[in-house]
Amino acid sequence: MFREGKKSMIKNIILDMGNVLLNYDPEVVLNYFLEDEGDKSLIRRELFEGPEWVEGDLGNLTDEERFFGVRERVPQRLHKALKQCAEEWHMCMQPVEGAKDFCDLAKSKGYRLYVLSNASNSFYGYFPRFAPFHYFDGIVVSCDIHIVKPDIRIYQHLLKKYDLMPGECFFLDDMESNVQGAKDAGMQGRVFEGDFEKIRACIGF
């Protein structure tokens, strides 16, 4: 929990995208295109947990190009389903319950809102399901700068791009390592576990 003196310093709330603003759940697309549990497990491991996924977030591969690398490790009979999963995985990206209300309230209280996301270039297609880009005061996506969280440089890039003081920033992410990266960059932060009321209490509004 943060001390009262620190709460008043926060002016900027920086939000991860996946599982904070939009739900990221590969099981949705796996269940949609596949029936066999073994096949789901294979594609889950090779696509969503494989090296190509990170390369996409780094901006080195498109979603389509991810497929070409992964298919070498997947039986030919699954290539059609794999391609569908690689290109349509973002069907799962629907707004997290309570996220828009939280953001609306934060804006009404005068906080500036930013997004800092590890994502491929398909981000720009599905992200407006949450809100228009101009709703936020700034957005940094890993694929555009070829750096992913929790590399401290991505936090420093956001701070420099938008001329933010780290001590005035509160970072929210569903992964502890990413929150620690923000703290290493001088921000405050907390792991999001589904309860926006707890986050409001931490920030103080």
GROMACS elastic network, one bead per residue, 0.5 to 0.9 nm:
[ bonds ]
;  ai    aj funct       b0    kb
    1   201     6  0.87583   500
    1   202     6  0.62453   500
    2     5     6  0.82268   500
    2     6     6  0.65014   500
    2     7     6  0.67402   500
    2   188     6  0.87242   500
    2   202     6  0.61364   500
    2   203     6  0.78036   500
    3     6     6  0.54704   500
    3     7     6  0.66534   500
    3   202     6  0.88537   500
    4     7     6  0.52539   500
    4     8     6  0.69973   500
    4   204     6  0.80001   500
    5     8     6  0.60040   500
    5     9     6  0.72806   500
    6     9     6  0.52759   500
    6    10     6  0.71439   500
    6   167     6  0.86362   500
    6   168     6  0.87730   500
    6   203     6  0.85232   500
    7    10     6  0.57630   500
    7   202     6  0.72658   500
    7   203     6  0.53066   500
    7   204     6  0.56086   500
    7   205     6  0.88302   500
    8    11     6  0.80206   500
    8   168     6  0.88359   500
    8   203     6  0.79662   500
    8   204     6  0.73278   500
    9   167     6  0.71914   500
    9   168     6  0.53854   500
    9   169     6  0.82576   500
   10    13     6  0.76291   500
   10   111     6  0.79472   500
   10   167     6  0.72733   500
   10   169     6  0.55890   500
   10   170     6  0.65117   500
   10   188     6  0.86130   500
   10   203     6  0.70111   500
   10   204     6  0.87732   500
   11   110     6  0.77038   500
   11   111     6  0.52290   500
   11   112     6  0.63661   500
   11   113     6  0.89189   500
   11   168     6  0.52861   500
   11   169     6  0.62747   500
   11   170     6  0.80756   500
   12   111     6  0.55298   500
   12   113     6  0.59136   500
   12   114     6  0.73900   500
   12   164     6  0.80577   500
   12   165     6  0.89904   500
   12   168     6  0.61207   500
   12   170     6  0.62684   500
   12   171     6  0.85554   500
   13   106     6  0.83086   500
   13   111     6  0.67403   500
   13   112     6  0.62067   500
   13   113     6  0.50387   500
   13   114     6  0.62633   500
   13   115     6  0.85428   500
   13   168     6  0.86458   500
   13   169     6  0.58216   500
   13   171     6  0.60504   500
   13   172     6  0.76290   500
   13   203     6  0.89202   500
   14   112     6  0.84122   500
   14   113     6  0.59221   500
   14   115     6  0.55454   500
   14   116     6  0.65845   500
   14   169     6  0.68765   500
   14   170     6  0.59902   500
   14   172     6  0.62434   500
   14   173     6  0.87645   500
   14   189     6  0.89511   500
   15    20     6  0.70798   500
   15    21     6  0.76420   500
   15   113     6  0.74842   500
   15   114     6  0.60825   500
   15   116     6  0.59793   500
   15   117     6  0.78892   500
   15   170     6  0.84709   500
   15   171     6  0.59844   500
   15   172     6  0.50167   500
   15   173     6  0.64636   500
   16    19     6  0.77794   500
   16    20     6  0.59583   500
   16    21     6  0.71241   500
   16   114     6  0.87203   500
   16   115     6  0.58457   500
   16   116     6  0.52341   500
   16   117     6  0.52551   500
   16   118     6  0.80823   500
   16   171     6  0.78217   500
   16   172     6  0.60681   500
   16   174     6  0.75742   500
   17    20     6  0.54448   500
   17    22     6  0.59122   500
   17    23     6  0.83102   500
   17    24     6  0.87974   500
   17   115     6  0.66693   500
   17   116     6  0.69985   500
   17   117     6  0.55117   500
   17   118     6  0.80125   500
   17   119     6  0.87046   500
   17   127     6  0.84605   500
   17   173     6  0.79220   500
   18    21     6  0.61850   500
   18    22     6  0.52656   500
   18    23     6  0.57639   500
   18    24     6  0.53034   500
   18    25     6  0.89509   500
   18    93     6  0.79101   500
   18    96     6  0.89900   500
   18   117     6  0.75004   500
   18   118     6  0.83546   500
   18   119     6  0.87919   500
   18   173     6  0.81908   500
   18   174     6  0.77923   500
   19    22     6  0.54130   500
   19    24     6  0.55519   500
   19    25     6  0.83749   500
   19    93     6  0.87856   500
   19    95     6  0.86811   500
   19    96     6  0.67269   500
   19   173     6  0.79740   500
   19   174     6  0.64139   500
   19   192     6  0.83592   500
   19   194     6  0.83788   500
   20    23     6  0.70416   500
   20    24     6  0.89500   500
   20    95     6  0.84912   500
   20    96     6  0.63838   500
   20    99     6  0.69907   500
   20   172     6  0.76731   500
   20   173     6  0.65873   500
   20   174     6  0.66754   500
   20   192     6  0.69536   500
   20   193     6  0.87632   500
   20   194     6  0.77699   500
   21    93     6  0.89925   500
   21    94     6  0.82942   500
   21    95     6  0.57654   500
   21    96     6  0.53173   500
   21    97     6  0.84153   500
   21    98     6  0.88575   500
   21    99     6  0.56485   500
   21   100     6  0.75931   500
   21   130     6  0.69325   500
   22    92     6  0.84022   500
   22    93     6  0.52224   500
   22    94     6  0.50926   500
   22    96     6  0.50793   500
   22    97     6  0.88163   500
   22    99     6  0.83410   500
   22   127     6  0.79170   500
   22   129     6  0.82957   500
   22   130     6  0.68418   500
   23    92     6  0.64591   500
   23    94     6  0.54420   500
   23    95     6  0.61145   500
   23    96     6  0.55568   500
   23    97     6  0.89911   500
   24    28     6  0.89082   500
   24    90     6  0.77541   500
   24    92     6  0.60126   500
   24    93     6  0.55549   500
   24    94     6  0.79920   500
   25    28     6  0.59337   500
   25    29     6  0.79747   500
   25    89     6  0.87227   500
   25    90     6  0.87219   500
   25    92     6  0.59012   500
   25    93     6  0.76219   500
   26    29     6  0.56501   500
   26    30     6  0.62414   500
   26    31     6  0.86016   500
   26    44     6  0.73913   500
   26    48     6  0.73303   500
   26    85     6  0.86857   500
   26    89     6  0.66621   500
   26    90     6  0.83107   500
   26    92     6  0.70461   500
   27    31     6  0.58050   500
   27    32     6  0.83164   500
   27    40     6  0.83131   500
   27    44     6  0.81700   500
   27    92     6  0.83642   500
   28    31     6  0.53851   500
   28    32     6  0.62367   500
   28    33     6  0.89656   500
   28    89     6  0.79636   500
   28    91     6  0.75749   500
   28    92     6  0.57664   500
   29    33     6  0.62845   500
   29    34     6  0.82466   500
   29    84     6  0.85458   500
   29    85     6  0.60887   500
   29    88     6  0.73515   500
   29    89     6  0.54710   500
   29    90     6  0.78887   500
   29    91     6  0.68154   500
   29    92     6  0.68026   500
   30    33     6  0.55777   500
   30    34     6  0.56287   500
   30    35     6  0.81630   500
   30    39     6  0.89107   500
   30    40     6  0.58473   500
   30    41     6  0.88303   500
   30    43     6  0.79077   500
   30    44     6  0.75679   500
   30    81     6  0.86844   500
   30    85     6  0.67947   500
   30    89     6  0.82047   500
   31    34     6  0.54132   500
   31    35     6  0.64813   500
   31    36     6  0.89959   500
   31    37     6  0.89943   500
   31    40     6  0.75733   500
   32    35     6  0.79621   500
   32    85     6  0.88842   500
   33    81     6  0.59581   500
   33    82     6  0.85679   500
   33    84     6  0.73370   500
   33    85     6  0.72291   500
   34    37     6  0.79714   500
   34    39     6  0.70563   500
   34    40     6  0.63580   500
   34    81     6  0.69199   500
   35    38     6  0.88418   500
   35    39     6  0.76443   500
   35    40     6  0.74365   500
   36    39     6  0.53044   500
   36    40     6  0.63413   500
   36    41     6  0.87477   500
   37    41     6  0.61163   500
   37    42     6  0.86241   500
   38    41     6  0.50567   500
   38    42     6  0.62321   500
   38    43     6  0.87772   500
   39    42     6  0.50957   500
   39    43     6  0.62861   500
   39    44     6  0.84102   500
   39    78     6  0.78327   500
   40    43     6  0.53462   500
   40    44     6  0.58950   500
   40    45     6  0.85057   500
   41    44     6  0.50481   500
   41    45     6  0.61277   500
   41    46     6  0.86042   500
   42    45     6  0.52609   500
   42    46     6  0.61069   500
   42    47     6  0.82912   500
   42    74     6  0.76125   500
   43    46     6  0.51024   500
   43    47     6  0.54585   500
   43    48     6  0.73079   500
   43    49     6  0.87845   500
   43    70     6  0.86547   500
   43    74     6  0.75570   500
   43    78     6  0.86878   500
   43    81     6  0.89346   500
   43    82     6  0.67661   500
   43    85     6  0.84249   500
   44    47     6  0.56027   500
   44    48     6  0.51977   500
   44    49     6  0.64642   500
   44    50     6  0.84655   500
   45    48     6  0.59489   500
   45    50     6  0.62017   500
   46    49     6  0.58319   500
   46    51     6  0.81145   500
   46    52     6  0.85066   500
   46    53     6  0.89863   500
   46    70     6  0.62307   500
   46    71     6  0.87090   500
   46    73     6  0.72164   500
   46    74     6  0.77698   500
   47    50     6  0.52004   500
   47    51     6  0.80170   500
   47    52     6  0.69907   500
   47    53     6  0.65071   500
   47    66     6  0.76775   500
   47    67     6  0.77772   500
   47    70     6  0.61795   500
   47    71     6  0.89266   500
   47    82     6  0.80489   500
   47    85     6  0.84370   500
   47    86     6  0.72820   500
   48    51     6  0.85543   500
   48    52     6  0.81915   500
   48    53     6  0.59110   500
   48    54     6  0.89045   500
   48    86     6  0.86879   500
   49    52     6  0.82910   500
   49    53     6  0.66888   500
   49    54     6  0.84360   500
   50    53     6  0.58058   500
   50    54     6  0.75351   500
   50    70     6  0.78435   500
   51    54     6  0.55123   500
   51    55     6  0.63695   500
   51    56     6  0.88189   500
   51    70     6  0.88572   500
   52    56     6  0.61198   500
   52    57     6  0.86807   500
   52    60     6  0.88887   500
   52    61     6  0.73455   500
   52    65     6  0.85170   500
   52    66     6  0.54518   500
   52    67     6  0.83687   500
   52    69     6  0.69218   500
   52    70     6  0.71864   500
   53    56     6  0.51593   500
   53    57     6  0.64976   500
   53    58     6  0.87297   500
   53    61     6  0.84362   500
   53    63     6  0.85407   500
   53    66     6  0.69391   500
   53   120     6  0.84994   500
   54    58     6  0.61473   500
   54    59     6  0.86742   500
   54    60     6  0.88189   500
   54    61     6  0.89396   500
   54   118     6  0.86891   500
   54   119     6  0.86434   500
   54   120     6  0.87013   500
   54   148     6  0.82910   500
   55    59     6  0.63353   500
   55    60     6  0.52833   500
   55    61     6  0.57796   500
   55    62     6  0.86780   500
   55    66     6  0.81625   500
   55   120     6  0.83987   500
   55   143     6  0.86749   500
   55   146     6  0.89455   500
   56    59     6  0.50751   500
   56    60     6  0.55918   500
   56    62     6  0.58311   500
   56    63     6  0.67801   500
   56    65     6  0.84836   500
   56    66     6  0.70190   500
   56   119     6  0.71507   500
   56   121     6  0.77604   500
   56   143     6  0.69842   500
   57    60     6  0.75534   500
   57    61     6  0.79150   500
   57    62     6  0.88959   500
   57   117     6  0.89479   500
   57   118     6  0.55747   500
   57   121     6  0.77911   500
   57   141     6  0.83615   500
   57   142     6  0.59204   500
   57   143     6  0.50958   500
   57   144     6  0.88920   500
   57   146     6  0.76937   500
   57   147     6  0.81866   500
   57   148     6  0.69360   500
   58    61     6  0.77089   500
   58   118     6  0.78334   500
   58   119     6  0.76338   500
   58   120     6  0.70256   500
   58   142     6  0.58118   500
   58   144     6  0.76770   500
   58   145     6  0.75239   500
   58   147     6  0.58125   500
   58   148     6  0.63137   500
   59    62     6  0.72085   500
   59   119     6  0.81747   500
   59   120     6  0.59423   500
   59   121     6  0.69066   500
   59   142     6  0.70986   500
   59   144     6  0.62849   500
   59   145     6  0.76237   500
   59   146     6  0.56599   500
   59   147     6  0.85311   500
   60   120     6  0.86750   500
   60   143     6  0.74542   500
   60   146     6  0.76087   500
   61    64     6  0.78229   500
   61    65     6  0.54824   500
   61    66     6  0.60901   500
   61   120     6  0.77927   500
   61   121     6  0.88110   500
   61   143     6  0.89844   500
   62    65     6  0.50131   500
   62    66     6  0.62530   500
   62    67     6  0.89335   500
   62   120     6  0.67933   500
   62   121     6  0.67813   500
   62   122     6  0.78039   500
   63    66     6  0.51319   500
   63    67     6  0.68952   500
   63    86     6  0.58712   500
   63    87     6  0.56174   500
   63    88     6  0.87228   500
   63   120     6  0.73086   500
   63   121     6  0.80383   500
   63   122     6  0.72876   500
   64    67     6  0.54214   500
   64    68     6  0.71077   500
   64    83     6  0.75247   500
   64    86     6  0.65831   500
   64    87     6  0.59844   500
   65    68     6  0.52512   500
   65    69     6  0.68506   500
   65    70     6  0.89124   500
   65    86     6  0.87763   500
   66    69     6  0.55411   500
   66    70     6  0.63209   500
   66    71     6  0.86575   500
   66    83     6  0.89101   500
   66    86     6  0.67928   500
   66    87     6  0.87770   500
   67    70     6  0.51990   500
   67    71     6  0.58966   500
   67    72     6  0.89560   500
   67    79     6  0.85519   500
   67    82     6  0.69333   500
   67    83     6  0.57547   500
   67    85     6  0.86998   500
   67    86     6  0.58104   500
   67    87     6  0.80142   500
   68    71     6  0.55054   500
   68    72     6  0.72746   500
   68    83     6  0.85075   500
   69    72     6  0.60336   500
   69    73     6  0.79255   500
   70    73     6  0.56018   500
   70    74     6  0.67377   500
   70    82     6  0.83065   500
   71    75     6  0.74057   500
   71    76     6  0.75742   500
   71    78     6  0.84189   500
   71    79     6  0.62861   500
   71    82     6  0.73504   500
   71    83     6  0.83552   500
   72    75     6  0.78262   500
   72    76     6  0.86298   500
   74    77     6  0.83061   500
   74    78     6  0.66672   500
   74    79     6  0.70681   500
   74    82     6  0.82288   500
   75    78     6  0.56594   500
   75    79     6  0.69120   500
   76    79     6  0.51393   500
   76    80     6  0.81836   500
   77    80     6  0.73509   500
   77    81     6  0.84950   500
   78    81     6  0.53936   500
   78    82     6  0.59422   500
   78    83     6  0.85767   500
   79    83     6  0.60373   500
   79    84     6  0.85479   500
   80    83     6  0.52309   500
   80    84     6  0.63154   500
   80    85     6  0.87106   500
   81    84     6  0.50266   500
   81    85     6  0.61416   500
   81    86     6  0.85380   500
   82    85     6  0.50625   500
   82    86     6  0.60304   500
   82    87     6  0.85779   500
   83    86     6  0.50057   500
   83    87     6  0.60963   500
   83    88     6  0.82839   500
   84    87     6  0.53333   500
   84    88     6  0.56865   500
   84    89     6  0.76189   500
   85    88     6  0.53055   500
   85    89     6  0.50425   500
   85    90     6  0.87533   500
   86    89     6  0.58353   500
   86    90     6  0.89267   500
   87    90     6  0.79152   500
   88    91     6  0.59994   500
   88    92     6  0.88575   500
   89    92     6  0.66179   500
   89    93     6  0.83375   500
   90    93     6  0.51724   500
   90    94     6  0.85917   500
   90   122     6  0.83913   500
   90   123     6  0.88090   500
   90   126     6  0.70729   500
   91    94     6  0.75820   500
   91   126     6  0.84709   500
   93    96     6  0.87416   500
   93   126     6  0.71919   500
   93   127     6  0.80741   500
   93   129     6  0.80085   500
   93   130     6  0.89837   500
   94   126     6  0.87530   500
   94   127     6  0.89605   500
   94   129     6  0.67316   500
   94   130     6  0.72956   500
   95    98     6  0.84211   500
   95    99     6  0.71107   500
   95   100     6  0.78017   500
   95   129     6  0.70065   500
   95   130     6  0.55501   500
   96    99     6  0.55182   500
   96   100     6  0.79379   500
   96   130     6  0.86208   500
   96   194     6  0.86497   500
   97   100     6  0.77120   500
   97   101     6  0.85874   500
   97   194     6  0.85735   500
   98   101     6  0.53070   500
   98   102     6  0.61359   500
   98   103     6  0.87186   500
   98   194     6  0.89004   500
   98   195     6  0.85033   500
   98   196     6  0.70549   500
   99   102     6  0.51066   500
   99   103     6  0.62334   500
   99   104     6  0.86089   500
   99   130     6  0.88153   500
   99   196     6  0.74015   500
  100   103     6  0.50378   500
  100   104     6  0.59894   500
  100   105     6  0.84857   500
  100   130     6  0.74735   500
  100   131     6  0.81800   500
  101   104     6  0.50783   500
  101   105     6  0.61123   500
  101   106     6  0.85272   500
  102   105     6  0.52525   500
  102   106     6  0.61500   500
  102   107     6  0.86600   500
  102   196     6  0.66853   500
  102   197     6  0.84503   500
  102   200     6  0.81395   500
  103   106     6  0.50248   500
  103   107     6  0.61271   500
  103   108     6  0.85436   500
  103   113     6  0.76099   500
  104   107     6  0.51861   500
  104   108     6  0.61909   500
  104   109     6  0.87311   500
  105   109     6  0.62862   500
  105   110     6  0.88343   500
  105   111     6  0.89485   500
  105   205     6  0.86875   500
  106   109     6  0.51163   500
  106   110     6  0.65425   500
  106   111     6  0.54656   500
  106   112     6  0.77861   500
  106   113     6  0.79742   500
  106   200     6  0.86486   500
  106   205     6  0.76552   500
  107   110     6  0.51241   500
  107   111     6  0.51844   500
  107   112     6  0.64530   500
  107   113     6  0.72935   500
  108   111     6  0.74671   500
  109   205     6  0.75265   500
  112   136     6  0.75804   500
  112   137     6  0.61112   500
  112   138     6  0.87734   500
  113   135     6  0.83954   500
  113   136     6  0.53722   500
  113   137     6  0.54783   500
  113   138     6  0.70988   500
  113   139     6  0.89104   500
  114   136     6  0.56824   500
  114   137     6  0.56029   500
  114   139     6  0.55954   500
  114   140     6  0.80044   500
  114   158     6  0.88984   500
  115   136     6  0.73774   500
  115   137     6  0.84890   500
  115   138     6  0.65055   500
  115   140     6  0.61645   500
  115   141     6  0.79310   500
  116   138     6  0.87271   500
  116   139     6  0.61053   500
  116   141     6  0.60386   500
  116   142     6  0.78444   500
  116   149     6  0.87429   500
  116   154     6  0.83758   500
  116   155     6  0.80277   500
  116   158     6  0.77279   500
  116   171     6  0.89375   500
  117   139     6  0.81317   500
  117   140     6  0.64833   500
  117   141     6  0.50123   500
  117   142     6  0.61796   500
  117   148     6  0.81203   500
  117   149     6  0.78750   500
  118   140     6  0.87704   500
  118   141     6  0.59897   500
  118   143     6  0.72510   500
  118   147     6  0.83818   500
  118   148     6  0.56964   500
  118   149     6  0.65132   500
  119   122     6  0.76121   500
  119   123     6  0.61011   500
  119   141     6  0.61268   500
  119   142     6  0.58655   500
  119   143     6  0.61146   500
  119   148     6  0.84877   500
  120   123     6  0.59629   500
  120   124     6  0.87560   500
  120   141     6  0.78684   500
  120   142     6  0.73480   500
  120   143     6  0.53236   500
  120   144     6  0.84497   500
  121   124     6  0.62697   500
  121   125     6  0.80834   500
  121   141     6  0.82890   500
  121   142     6  0.89217   500
  121   143     6  0.62015   500
  121   144     6  0.77455   500
  122   125     6  0.53320   500
  122   126     6  0.68242   500
  122   127     6  0.85653   500
  123   126     6  0.55929   500
  123   127     6  0.55870   500
  123   128     6  0.88553   500
  123   141     6  0.80204   500
  124   127     6  0.57131   500
  124   128     6  0.74484   500
  124   133     6  0.88628   500
  125   128     6  0.70644   500
  125   129     6  0.86972   500
  126   129     6  0.58416   500
  126   130     6  0.82806   500
  127   130     6  0.58934   500
  127   131     6  0.71447   500
  127   132     6  0.79001   500
  127   133     6  0.79593   500
  128   132     6  0.50053   500
  128   133     6  0.66587   500
  129   132     6  0.78692   500
  131   134     6  0.81837   500
  131   135     6  0.63455   500
  131   136     6  0.84260   500
  132   135     6  0.54308   500
  132   136     6  0.79101   500
  133   136     6  0.60397   500
  133   137     6  0.86388   500
  133   138     6  0.82550   500
  133   139     6  0.78562   500
  134   137     6  0.69697   500
  134   138     6  0.80155   500
  135   138     6  0.87615   500
  136   139     6  0.70518   500
  137   162     6  0.86472   500
  138   158     6  0.85002   500
  138   161     6  0.88811   500
  138   162     6  0.72148   500
  139   158     6  0.81586   500
  140   143     6  0.89157   500
  140   144     6  0.76847   500
  140   145     6  0.83229   500
  140   154     6  0.83606   500
  140   157     6  0.84087   500
  140   158     6  0.65011   500
  141   144     6  0.57590   500
  141   145     6  0.72840   500
  141   146     6  0.88608   500
  141   147     6  0.88059   500
  141   148     6  0.85491   500
  142   145     6  0.55509   500
  142   146     6  0.56770   500
  142   147     6  0.53181   500
  142   148     6  0.52494   500
  142   149     6  0.77908   500
  142   154     6  0.75048   500
  143   146     6  0.51667   500
  143   147     6  0.71115   500
  143   148     6  0.79137   500
  144   147     6  0.81722   500
  145   148     6  0.84978   500
  145   154     6  0.80616   500
  145   157     6  0.87771   500
  146   154     6  0.89529   500
  147   150     6  0.88714   500
  147   151     6  0.69121   500
  147   153     6  0.72390   500
  147   154     6  0.59397   500
  148   151     6  0.59466   500
  148   152     6  0.88468   500
  148   153     6  0.85035   500
  148   154     6  0.64911   500
  149   152     6  0.71906   500
  149   153     6  0.83740   500
  149   154     6  0.64232   500
  149   155     6  0.78666   500
  149   177     6  0.82537   500
  149   178     6  0.57828   500
  149   181     6  0.71505   500
  149   182     6  0.87951   500
  150   153     6  0.83983   500
  150   154     6  0.76053   500
  150   155     6  0.82480   500
  150   177     6  0.62470   500
  150   179     6  0.77529   500
  150   180     6  0.75384   500
  150   182     6  0.75442   500
  151   154     6  0.60103   500
  151   155     6  0.76437   500
  151   178     6  0.83374   500
  151   181     6  0.65837   500
  152   155     6  0.55070   500
  152   156     6  0.63598   500
  152   157     6  0.87048   500
  152   181     6  0.56761   500
  152   182     6  0.70845   500
  152   184     6  0.69978   500
  152   185     6  0.61478   500
  153   157     6  0.59492   500
  153   158     6  0.86724   500
  153   185     6  0.84050   500
  154   158     6  0.64312   500
  154   159     6  0.87445   500
  155   158     6  0.52295   500
  155   159     6  0.62826   500
  155   160     6  0.86641   500
  155   181     6  0.76780   500
  155   182     6  0.62796   500
  155   185     6  0.64866   500
  156   159     6  0.50554   500
  156   160     6  0.60849   500
  156   161     6  0.84443   500
  156   166     6  0.87625   500
  156   182     6  0.88841   500
  156   185     6  0.66599   500
  157   160     6  0.52025   500
  157   161     6  0.59140   500
  157   162     6  0.85695   500
  158   161     6  0.51133   500
  158   162     6  0.61737   500
  158   163     6  0.80817   500
  158   164     6  0.78848   500
  159   162     6  0.56097   500
  159   163     6  0.55840   500
  159   165     6  0.67998   500
  159   166     6  0.68846   500
  160   164     6  0.65743   500
  160   165     6  0.87748   500
  161   164     6  0.79714   500
  164   167     6  0.86829   500
  164   168     6  0.74240   500
  164   169     6  0.76061   500
  165   168     6  0.54598   500
  165   169     6  0.69075   500
  165   186     6  0.86659   500
  165   187     6  0.84666   500
  166   169     6  0.52692   500
  166   170     6  0.83256   500
  166   182     6  0.87929   500
  166   183     6  0.88857   500
  166   185     6  0.69780   500
  166   186     6  0.51197   500
  166   188     6  0.79377   500
  167   170     6  0.80741   500
  167   186     6  0.60519   500
  167   187     6  0.53055   500
  167   188     6  0.68956   500
  168   187     6  0.71746   500
  168   188     6  0.80334   500
  169   186     6  0.84622   500
  169   187     6  0.53596   500
  169   188     6  0.62258   500
  169   189     6  0.80535   500
  170   182     6  0.86388   500
  170   187     6  0.59888   500
  170   190     6  0.79142   500
  170   203     6  0.75345   500
  171   179     6  0.67165   500
  171   182     6  0.66332   500
  171   183     6  0.83562   500
  171   187     6  0.68367   500
  171   188     6  0.61894   500
  171   190     6  0.65720   500
  171   191     6  0.85619   500
  172   175     6  0.89060   500
  172   178     6  0.88278   500
  172   179     6  0.68685   500
  172   188     6  0.89477   500
  172   189     6  0.57570   500
  172   190     6  0.54961   500
  172   191     6  0.60458   500
  172   192     6  0.61030   500
  172   199     6  0.83870   500
  173   176     6  0.74215   500
  173   178     6  0.65910   500
  173   179     6  0.60770   500
  173   189     6  0.81090   500
  173   190     6  0.69438   500
  173   191     6  0.53188   500
  173   192     6  0.55295   500
  173   193     6  0.88526   500
  174   178     6  0.79710   500
  174   179     6  0.80703   500
  174   190     6  0.84345   500
  174   191     6  0.51692   500
  174   193     6  0.65541   500
  174   194     6  0.86368   500
  175   178     6  0.54582   500
  175   179     6  0.65240   500
  175   180     6  0.88083   500
  175   191     6  0.61375   500
  175   192     6  0.77119   500
  176   179     6  0.51195   500
  176   180     6  0.61321   500
  176   181     6  0.86349   500
  176   190     6  0.79495   500
  176   191     6  0.57788   500
  176   192     6  0.88805   500
  177   180     6  0.50557   500
  177   181     6  0.62625   500
  177   182     6  0.88483   500
  178   182     6  0.64830   500
  178   183     6  0.87705   500
  178   191     6  0.85722   500
  179   182     6  0.51160   500
  179   183     6  0.63265   500
  179   184     6  0.86631   500
  179   187     6  0.89531   500
  179   188     6  0.84081   500
  179   189     6  0.58990   500
  179   190     6  0.62352   500
  179   191     6  0.63646   500
  180   184     6  0.61071   500
  180   185     6  0.86199   500
  180   189     6  0.79079   500
  180   190     6  0.87018   500
  181   184     6  0.50243   500
  181   185     6  0.64179   500
  181   186     6  0.89185   500
  181   187     6  0.88849   500
  182   185     6  0.50257   500
  182   186     6  0.65710   500
  182   187     6  0.54548   500
  182   188     6  0.71702   500
  182   189     6  0.69765   500
  183   188     6  0.57055   500
  183   189     6  0.66162   500
  184   187     6  0.72675   500
  189   202     6  0.89751   500
  190   199     6  0.76858   500
  190   202     6  0.83917   500
  192   195     6  0.70479   500
  192   196     6  0.78907   500
  192   198     6  0.89223   500
  192   199     6  0.76932   500
  193   196     6  0.84288   500
  194   198     6  0.89839   500
  195   198     6  0.56602   500
  195   199     6  0.69269   500
  196   200     6  0.61957   500
  196   201     6  0.86344   500
  197   200     6  0.50252   500
  197   201     6  0.62688   500
  197   202     6  0.86939   500
  198   201     6  0.50446   500
  198   202     6  0.62553   500
  198   203     6  0.87623   500
  199   202     6  0.50127   500
  199   203     6  0.62621   500
  199   204     6  0.83241   500
  200   203     6  0.52383   500
  200   204     6  0.57106   500
  200   205     6  0.54480   500
  201   205     6  0.64959   500
  202   205     6  0.82934   500
